Amino acid sequence: MKKILIPLFLTGAITMTMSCKKNITDLNTNPTRPANVFSENLFSNASVNLADVMSSTNVNTNNFRLFVQYWTETIYRDETRYNLNQRSISDRWFAAFYRDVIKDLTQASELAEKEPLATGQMKNRKAINEILIVYSYYTLLSTFGNIPYSEALDINNLQPIYDDAAEVFGKITTRLDEALTQLDPSAPGYGSADLILNGNIEGWIRFGNSLKMRMGMLVADVNPGVSKAMVEAAAPKVVSDNSENITMNYLASPPNTNPVWEDLIQSGRHDYVAAKKFIDTLKSLKDPRLPFYFDPTITTGTEFLGQNPGSGAVFNDFSAPSAKLSNPTFPFTFFSYSEMEFYKAEAVERGYAISGTAEEHYNNGIDASIQEWGGTAAQALAYSTQPAVKYSTAMGTYKQKIGLQSWIALYNRGYDAWTQWRRLDYPFLPVPSGALFADGEEPKVIVRMTYPVVEQNLNKTNYEAASAAVGKDQITQKLWFDKF
């Protein structure tokens, strides 16, 4: 490339000439910020951010596969051992929802009201935004407990109060119901800018009702009346077949690739291997999903082995996440047929007015998961009729049976699996070796994340009030929905 050299005195002259002609008020304009932003741009950005943070394996943000003991770490084991402050993990998770999702969606709704859209399309866009906002607040509530809500997103208030988790849950439930009433399949939504459902409003109705089902089951132990009403209303309209699974589909080339591929393959790192409890469970039940979930050890080429969480591991000696999972196009699943069927099985056991038997829904959940991952109907039948799996003969209560099988089925969906495990308290998970706990804190598997350090420092008064309200700001403090 030819270089053009400009004498220093000419550079100064040019600068003086330009500065004389430039209006000083132009300095108020940020040249890197787009002059026009549309609601579809903000929505697309927020939905990708949401899928990415939920599916990420980055230790700085998302460690739920470690918490629920699908995986463990090889050399650097801080996160498996609950050292969350080393990387400000809580801060990043907190910010990802408020800054990168809820804020963009809120602004998208404000813009949609001003854009030249037909009334039906404007309402659909706002309703879709509301559904994803509710999804985000639900996740924050079930991560931390009390959170900023009524004073959240106010740039002029850097010290928002923390609202009671149960009260916020009620408010976002109302927002979800209102959003569902606004969705109109006869009108368009975001069209091709909708990277989740490609403008399918019927799909968004299923998304919203599947979220309502999940939220209803979250409070089953603490508020059974509300749970029953939510689940019974949502059940007929949730995802009801694998073909209806709601996913974020990724592309083969960056930048819109599967975050698991980015963290495990593109980065060239060997940080994760299978956790022993999970691998041993799959092997003992002759689970056909095992080779879809993990690869054999490099050392043997045939064996599937897991390591105890918190213990060191040589990558080649243990099973790693599978090539299937690590494909750049492998999707993130928001809601699956399998998940909905396990909820229905539990709802029947709780006496809710759900058609079918608990055993039928339990079997449907197992079959759907096996076939979703690539197994056959014959494999699913052989698996579910084993005495150790069959609903009528498997050991334990309905919570234990459903807890075990949903733990297996929700693999790779770390956050959803962790929340389901916290609700049902099964299977039993061992405390990782070397796990860190506060002074006087009884060693237990993590059931919540502590509040962000930045909140402890910059919003101290409200942080302390929130900590006292939830009990204590510790990882073993059960949250409002986790009654037993």
N, C-alpha and C positions, 0 to 999 in steps of 0.2 A: 504494500500500500504506500502511495506517495505521501510524504509528510509536507505540509505547508507551514513554513516558518514566518511568523509575523514579528517584525521588530518591536521591542518593548515600548518605544515611544508611540508607535502607531496603536498598540493595544490600549494605552492610556487615553489617546485621543478618541478612539472609538467608544471607550467606556464613558468618557465625559459627554460625548454627543448623545449617546443612547440615554444616559441618565437625565439629560436636560429635556429630552422629548417624552420620557415616561412619566405618566401621572402617578403620583405617590400612592393614590388610592388603589392602584393595581396590586400593591403589595398585600392587600386584603384577600386576594384570590390565591388559593392553593393550586398550583399548576398540576399537581399529581392527583387531585381529587376530581372525579368526573362531574361535569356541570349538571348532567341529567341522570338520575337514577330512577329506575322503574320498579314497580312492585314485584315483577317477575324476577328481576335480577337479585333483589334481596331475598326472595323466597328460595330461589335455587341455591344461593350461597348458604342460607341457613339450613336447608335440608341436607346439603352435602356435609356441612360442619357437624350436624347432629349425627348422621350416619357414621362419619369418620371418628368422632369421639367415642361413640358406643362400640365400634368395632376395633378400635386401635389396640395394639399390644404395647404401645410405648410406655415404658415404666414411669415417665414423667406425668402421665395422665391417667391411664387405665390399667389397673392391676387386678381386676376382678376375676380373671381366669386363675390368678394365683390364690386369691382369697377363698375361692370355692374349690380349690385344689384339683383343677384340671391339669395345670402345669406347675412346674417349679423351676427355679433358676439354677443355672450351672455354677458360675463363679461368683458373680455379684448378686448377693442374696438379700439385700436390704429390704426390698419390697415384700418378698415372701415372709420376711421376719417382722413385718409391720413397721418398718422405719419409714414413715410417711413424710416426715419433715425434712429429710435430707435433700429431697428434690422439690419440696413445696407441692406435693402431689395434690393435696386437697385444694390448694389455691388454683391450680390449673383446671381441675375438674369443675370447680365452682364457676370460674370465669368462662369456661367453654360454653356453659349454658346461658348465663346472663348476658355475656358480651357477644358471643358468636351466633347464638340462636334466638333467644327471646327478644333481644334488642332489635335484630334485623327483622324478625317477623312482626313485631309491634310497628315498626316503621313501614313495613310493607302494607299493613292494613291502613295506616294513615294515608299512604300514597294511593292506594286503590280507591279510596273515597274521592280523590281529586282527579283521577285519570278519566279519560273519556271512554268509560266502560259501560256496557248495558247493566241495568240493575241486577239481573240474575248473575252475571259474571262477577260483578263486584262483591256480591254477597257470598258467592262460592269461594272467592279468593280469601275473603276475611274469615270465613268459617274454617277453611283449610289451615290458615295461619293459627287460628285459635286452637285447633286440634294439636298442632305441633307445640304450641306454647304450653298447653296442658300437659302433654307428654314430658316436656322439659321440667316443669314445676313438680310433677309427680316424681321424677327421678331425683331431683334435689331434696324433696321431702323425705324420700325413702333412703337417702344417703346420709343426711345430716340431722333430720328432725326439724326443729324450728328454723325458719329461713326468712330473709327479707322478702316481703311480698307487697304490702300496701305502700311502702315507700321505696320499692325497688325501681331502678332505671331512671331515677331523677338525678341528672348530672349536677344539680345544685345541692344535692344532699348526699354527702359522702359518708354519712353515718346513719344509715337507715336502721329502723327498729327491726327486730326479728319477730315475725308473727307466729302464733301458735300453730303447730303443724296440723292438728286435727281441724282447726278452723280454716286454714288454707286449703286443706283437702276438700272440705265442703264447698268452698268458693270455686275451686277449679272444676269440681264435679258439675256445678251449675253452669259454668262456662262451657264445658264439654256438651252438656245437654242442649244448651242454646245453639251451639255451633251445629250440632246434628240436625236441629230443626231448620236451619238456614240452607243446608245443602240441597241443591236442586239439580237432579240428573239431566233435566232438559236444557240446562244452560251450561256454557263452558266454564272452565276454571282457569288453570295456568297453562293448559295445552302442553306443548313440547318443553316448556320451562319446568314442568313438573317431572323431576327426575326420579320420583318414587313410583307414581302411578300413571304418568303420561297423560294427565288430564282426565282420567277416569273417575267421575264423581261417585259412581256406585262403589268403586274401590275405596274412596275416602269415607264413605258411609261404613264400610266394613272396618277400615282402619279405626275410626272413631269408636265403633261399638266394641271392637277387640280391645281397645284401650280401656273402655268402660268396664269390660269383663275383668281385665287385669286389675284395675283399680278396685273394683268391687271385691275381688278375692283378697286384696291386700288387707282390707279391714274386717275380714270375716270373723276373726277372734275378738276384736275390740268393739265392733259395732255390727252385730249380725243382722239387725233389721235393715240398715242401710245397705249392707252387702247383699242381702237377699234381693232387695228391690233392684239394685243396679244389675246384678247378674241375670236375674230373670228377664229384665227389659232388654239386655244386650244379647243374650244367648242366641236368639233366632237370626241375628244379623251379623254375626262374627265370621271370620275366616272359617270355611266349612269344607275345604278340600285343599290338597297340596297345590293345585293349580291356582289357588287364590292367595297363597302365601305372599306377604307384603315385604318387599325387599328393596334395597338400594343396589342396583346392578352397576358394577364397575367395568372399566374398559381395560383393554390389553396393554395400553401404553400410558405412561405418566402424562399429565398429573392426576387424572381421575382413576387411579388404580386401587385395588383392594389394600387397605392399610396393613393387613397381615402380611401380604407379599412385600410391601415396602419395608416393614420392620424386620422380617425374617430373611428375606431373599435379597432384595435390592441392597440392603445395608450390609449383607455379607456376615452378619453376626450369628453366633450360636449360643444364644442366651437362655433358651427354654427347652426343657424336656418334659416328658409326661410325669405326672405325680403318681406315686405308687398306689395309693388307694383307688384311684380311678382306673388305672390299667388293670390292677388285680380284680376289680369288680367286673370289668368287661370280659376278662379272660375266664373268670369263674362261671359267668353266665353264658359263655360261648356266644358273645354278642357279635352279630355280623357287621356291626358298624366299626369294629376295632380297626380294620385296615383302611377305613375311610377317615377315621379320626387321627390315626398315627401311622408313621412308617416304622418298620422293624429297625432294630439297632444297626448302626453301620458296622459295628464289630462282628455281629453274627450274620446279618443279612436276612434272618428269619425270625428271630425272637422279638417279642414285645415286652419291654421292661420299663418300669417307672422307678423314680427315686423318691425317698421320703422328703417332704417339703422342709426346707431350711438346711438340709445337708448338701454338701458340695457334690458336683456331678461332672464326670467327663462326658462331653457331648456324645461322642461316638459309642459310649457304652449303654446309652438309654434311648428310648424311642422319642423321636421328635415329632412335632405337629406335621401332619401329612402333606404330601405334595398337592393333594386336592384342595386342602384348606389354604395352602400358600400360593395358589394360582392367582395371577393378577386380576382375573375377572371374577373370582369367587365372591358372591354377593353377601351383604350384611342383611340379616333377617330382622325386621321389626316385629312381625307377628307371624306365627305359623299355625297350621291346622293342628299339629300335634299339641302345641301349648294350649290351645282352646279346648281340646278334648280332655286333657288332664284337669283343667279347671272345671269342666262339666262333671267329670267323675267325682271330684271333690264336692261340688255343689249338690249332687244327688245324695251323697253321704251326709251332708249337712241338712238335708230335708228341703232344699229349694225345689221349686216347681220346674224341673228340667226334664224333658222327655228322655226316655232310655234309661238303662241301668248304669250304675257305676262301673260294672265290669265291661259293659259295651264301650263306654267312653274311654276307659283305661286301655282296652285293646286297640281301639281306634288311634289313641295317642301313640302307642308303641308302633303300630303298623305304619302310621303316617311318617314317623321319624325315620324308621329304617328305610322306607322307600324314598323319602326326601333326600337321604344321603347316598342313595344308589343301590340299596339292597332290593331284593325281590319280595313279592308277596309270599312265596313259599318260605323264604328265610324268616320273614316276619311271623308267619304262623308257627314255624318250628320253635322260634324264640319264645313267643308268648304262651305257648302251651307247656313249657317246662314247669315242673312243680315249683321251682324257686321263683318263677316269674308269674305264673298263672294267678289271677286275682283271688281265686277261691282257696288256693293252697300256699301262696307266698306268705312268709312270716311277717308278723307285725300288724299294726293298726292300718286303717286306710291312709292315714297321713304318712306312715312309713313306706307303704307300698307305692303310693303316688309320688312321695318325695324322692324315693330312689330312682324311679323310672323317669321322672321329669328332670332330675339331675343329669341322667345319662342323655336324655333327648335334647336338653338345652346346651349341649356342648358347643363351644365357641361363642356363645352368647353369655359372656361372663357375668354381666350385671344382672340380667334377668334370672340366671341360675342362682346367683348369690341371694337375690331377694326371695326367690322361691324357697331356697334352703333356710333362710332366716324365718320364714313363715311356718314351715312345716317341721323344722328342726330335725331333718333327716335327709341323708344318712349321717351317721356320726363321723365327724372329721377330727383328726388329731391336731393338737396344737403344734405348729412348726417348731423344729428345734432352733434354739437361739432367738425365739421371738421376743420382741421388746414390749415391755409394759410399764405403765407409770408406777411410781412407788405405791405399794399397797393394793395395786390392781391385780385381781386374781387372773392367772393365765387362762385365756379362753380364745377360741377362734374369733376373729374380728367380726363384729356385727354392725358397726357404723364407722364412718370416717370422721375424724376430728375436724373442727372448723378451720378455715384457712388461717395461716399465720398472719397474713396482712390484715385480716379482720381483728385478730387479737391485738395487733399493734395500733391500728388506725381507727377502730370502732370499738374500743375496749369496753365502754360502759354497756353497750348493747350486746356485745359478745358475752360478757359475764352474765348478763341477765338471761341470755339464751342458754348458756351452759347450765345455769342453775335450773332453768325450766325443764330441760331434757333429763336432768339428773346430775350428770357430770360429763365434761368434754373428754371422754375416753372411748377407746375403740371397743370396749366390752360392754358399754352402756346400751342396753336394748332400747329401741326407739318406740314411739307411741303405738305403732301397729303390732309390735312384736310382743304379745302379751304373755306367751308361755315360754 
